[in-house]
Amino acid sequence: MNLPLDPARIRAEFPSFRQADLQGFAHFENAGGSFTAAPVLNRMRDFYWNHKVQPYEHFGPGRAATKAMEESYRRMAQAMNVAADWIHFGPSTSANTYTLAHAFANWLRPADAIIVTNQDHEANSGVWRKLSSRGIEIREWQVDKQTGHLDLNALDKLLDSKVRLVCMPHVSNIVGEINPVADAVKKAKAFGAVTIVDGVSYAPHGLPDLLQLGCDIYLFSAYKVYGPHQGVMAVRPSLASELPNQSHFFNETVREKRLNPAGPDHAQIAAAAGIVDYLEKVADIAGIGVQGAGPFRIAHNAMRVQEQTLLAPLLDYLRNKNGIRLLGPDDPVKRAPTVSIVLDRPAAHVAGMISRHNVGVGGGHFYGWRVLEAMGVNPLHGVLRMSFVHYTTPEEVTRLIAALDAEL
Ligand SMILES: Cc1ncc(COP(=O)(O)O)c(C=O)c1O
């Protein structure tokens, strides 16, 4: 196997892999939540131990707390190739899209149109659809019923000068296919529409270069990217200042608070810089064999090659297995390693059977209710979802396949 990342060195960065209770457990529900990298935990501990006081105060520990938080805005932006004033933190991606939808509600005008997909997790779907009660027209970019694919030609048919917002996923947490975000953004921009991309299911596989993607807003959940339980959103600064303030009236000009009415979780924001430290470590472990402009692109490329190599045997197995339906492409290059299959039995039941092998997979609808219905799958019957990341080992993939073979 061509693995650019030495699994032992990668796993040494995660304290979880040394815990007695987790020995022998193969984690294949990473799309739900990943293990946390040591640099994140170290920064969290440092914040609570050394300066857990109100930041933005004019005394020593308060200043140190501010500095630790500001570091996260700067570092997170660096990893995504944008300036620090793009970065906003919130409690979760669902909370962030909720806030955004409230902001856009007063930015849009009646008779404007929004494009949403039926491939998205509900977090980037329902909040936008609800704006129909304010006279906003909702247009649905629909997946192919068989493959779950979102076709750019279908987007062309929906775009016109009434469309002010296009909301789409980078990767669906069910279908797993990597969507052509940069192309979709170009098409939307040609009509002057703002683009909002849910990157939650993509970001664990490498933080993208946002200048290259070109979108106006990119969201992801840090707790699935080896970090703390925070939602991160990168918002084009000119747009962020145009959107109505969602915080207290006197915070109108406080950039970090305008789109976070809940108020920031100081320690978790400070800890988020640890994700970026970790990505630099990944680039270091990848070494000179992996190409890329700077550590973050190297880390991204290395993670993708690692995952594609690990994914190939699982897809080979599923392709040849009778009686199952694989959702999304069976080519590891076209997809993230978030793989859903439809079975003749309810998925949650089968996930329970697989857990007897000390292998953790998911069973359910994963809030991808609409895409399952669109593909003819009863959300309550659900899918068996197997999702992994670059820290997964070849041995774990072999164990997953053996567990599937024993139970399916
Ligand atoms: C693709 C996708 N988008 C959005 C979300 C919501 O993220 P959060 O849990 O941070 O609200 C999830 C959560 O699983 C997801 O998988």
The ligand as a Tripos MOL2 file, in Angstrom:
@<TRIPOS>MOLECULE
LIG
   16    16     1     0     0
SMALL
NO_CHARGES

@<TRIPOS>ATOM
      1 C1        -22.4620   17.4750    6.3290 C.3       1 LIG1
      2 C2        -22.8550   18.0230    7.6710 C.ar      1 LIG1
      3 N1        -23.2540   19.2930    7.7550 N.ar      1 LIG1
      4 C3        -23.6060   19.8500    8.9190 C.ar      1 LIG1
      5 C4        -23.5760   19.1240   10.0780 C.ar      1 LIG1
      6 C5        -23.9620   19.7910   11.3740 C.3       1 LIG1
      7 O1        -22.8290   20.0260   12.1270 O.3       1 LIG1
      8 P1        -22.9380   20.4010   13.6930 P.3       1 LIG1
      9 O2        -23.0550   19.1120   14.4220 O.co2     1 LIG1
     10 O3        -21.6580   21.1010   13.9760 O.co2     1 LIG1
     11 O4        -24.1110   21.2420   13.8540 O.co2     1 LIG1
     12 C6        -23.1740   17.7870   10.0570 C.ar      1 LIG1
     13 C7        -23.1490   16.9900   11.2930 C.2       1 LIG1
     14 O5        -23.0520   15.8030   11.2950 O.2       1 LIG1
     15 C8        -22.7990   17.2220    8.8160 C.ar      1 LIG1
     16 O6        -22.4090   15.9450    8.7150 O.3       1 LIG1
@<TRIPOS>BOND
     1     1     2 1
     2     2     3 ar
     3     2    15 ar
     4     3     4 ar
     5     4     5 ar
     6     5     6 1
     7     5    12 ar
     8     6     7 1
     9     7     8 1
    10     8     9 2
    11     8    10 1
    12     8    11 1
    13    12    13 1
    14    12    15 ar
    15    13    14 2
    16    15    16 1
@<TRIPOS>SUBSTRUCTURE
     1 LIG1         1 GROUP 0 **** ****
